[in-house]
Amino acid sequence: MEVKKIGMPIPQKDEKLILVLIIGALEALQEGALSLCEVEKIIFAPYYSRLLQEMSCSSSVLEIIDKGCELEDIESLFPNNLEKTISELKNETIQLLQKYPEYPKKNWIKTIE
């Protein structure tokens, strides 16, 4: 994924990668491979939401990120609901991911020269 200048729209292929990142982060969180603090540093932070909003990211993707930003509150206020909330957020992300077109047949990592 390339970081674009603020104001330039983010391509759908990059949104799709963000959704894959979210699913992976949620799965790792559920399995104990990542902590909630780490997941917040990776994707669920208001900073990322604002940055992606400025890049005209889909409101559906932004909504998922914003919901992920609330996981810490859920953990502290309703710890018994955390696992269910993570599962629901992961399912919501998968459903959104299924609506995106097939990923283009090109490498997503570019060689740095």
C-alpha positions as CSV (number, residue, x, y, z in Angstrom):
1,M,0.0,0.0,0.0
2,E,1.3,3.5,-0.8
3,V,0.9,6.4,1.5
4,K,-0.7,9.2,-0.5
5,K,-0.8,12.9,0.1
6,I,-3.7,14.1,2.2
7,G,-6.7,14.8,0.1
8,M,-6.0,12.2,-2.6
9,P,-8.6,9.5,-2.6
10,I,-7.5,6.0,-1.4
11,P,-7.9,3.3,-4.0
12,Q,-10.4,0.4,-3.4
13,K,-7.5,-2.0,-3.5
14,D,-5.9,-0.2,-0.5
15,E,-9.2,-0.2,1.3
16,K,-9.4,-3.9,0.8
17,L,-5.9,-4.3,2.3
18,I,-7.0,-2.3,5.3
19,L,-9.9,-4.6,5.8
20,V,-7.6,-7.6,5.7
21,L,-5.3,-5.9,8.2
22,I,-8.3,-5.3,10.5
23,I,-9.4,-9.0,10.3
24,G,-5.9,-10.2,11.0
25,A,-5.6,-7.8,14.0
26,L,-8.9,-8.9,15.4
27,E,-8.1,-12.6,15.0
28,A,-4.7,-12.1,16.6
29,L,-6.4,-10.2,19.5
30,Q,-8.8,-13.1,20.0
31,E,-6.1,-15.6,20.0
32,G,-3.9,-13.6,22.4
33,A,-1.1,-13.1,19.9
34,L,-1.6,-9.3,20.1
35,S,-2.7,-7.2,23.0
36,L,-5.4,-4.6,22.7
37,C,-2.7,-1.9,23.1
38,E,-0.8,-3.3,20.1
39,V,-4.0,-3.5,18.0
40,E,-4.7,0.1,18.8
41,K,-1.2,1.0,17.6
42,I,-1.6,-1.0,14.4
43,I,-5.1,0.2,13.3
44,F,-7.7,1.1,15.9
45,A,-6.6,4.7,16.8
46,P,-8.4,7.9,16.1
47,Y,-5.3,9.1,14.2
48,Y,-5.8,6.4,11.5
49,S,-9.5,7.2,11.3
50,R,-8.8,10.9,10.7
51,L,-6.0,10.2,8.3
52,L,-8.1,7.8,6.2
53,Q,-11.1,10.1,6.3
54,E,-8.9,12.9,4.8
55,M,-7.9,10.4,2.1
56,S,-11.6,9.9,1.3
57,C,-11.7,6.3,2.6
58,S,-15.0,4.6,2.6
59,S,-17.3,5.5,5.4
60,S,-17.9,1.8,6.0
61,V,-14.2,1.2,6.6
62,L,-14.0,4.2,8.8
63,E,-17.0,3.0,10.9
64,I,-15.2,-0.3,11.5
65,I,-12.1,1.5,12.6
66,D,-14.1,3.8,14.9
67,K,-15.8,0.8,16.4
68,G,-12.4,-0.8,17.0
69,C,-11.3,2.3,18.8
70,E,-14.1,1.6,21.4
71,L,-12.7,-1.9,22.3
72,E,-10.7,-0.5,25.2
73,D,-13.8,1.1,26.6
74,I,-15.7,-2.2,26.3
75,E,-12.8,-4.0,27.9
76,S,-12.8,-1.7,30.9
77,L,-16.6,-1.2,31.3
78,F,-18.1,-4.5,30.0
79,P,-15.3,-7.1,30.0
80,N,-17.7,-10.0,29.6
81,N,-18.8,-8.4,26.2
82,L,-15.3,-8.0,24.8
83,E,-15.1,-11.4,23.0
84,K,-18.5,-11.1,21.5
85,T,-17.8,-7.5,20.3
86,I,-14.6,-8.6,18.7
87,S,-16.3,-11.5,16.9
88,E,-19.1,-9.2,15.7
89,L,-16.6,-6.6,14.5
90,K,-14.6,-9.3,12.6
91,N,-17.8,-10.6,11.0
92,E,-18.8,-7.1,10.0
93,T,-15.4,-6.6,8.4
94,I,-15.6,-9.9,6.5
95,Q,-19.0,-9.0,5.2
96,L,-17.7,-5.6,4.0
97,L,-14.6,-7.2,2.5
98,Q,-16.8,-9.6,0.4
99,K,-18.4,-6.5,-1.4
100,Y,-15.0,-5.4,-2.8
101,P,-13.9,-6.4,-6.3
102,E,-11.2,-9.0,-6.8
103,Y,-7.7,-7.7,-5.9
104,P,-5.8,-6.6,-9.0
105,K,-3.2,-9.0,-10.3
106,K,-0.1,-7.1,-9.3
107,N,2.3,-7.0,-6.4
108,W,1.1,-4.9,-3.5
109,I,4.7,-4.3,-2.2
110,K,6.8,-2.2,-4.4
111,T,10.6,-2.4,-4.6
112,I,12.4,0.5,-3.1
113,E,15.3,1.6,-5.2
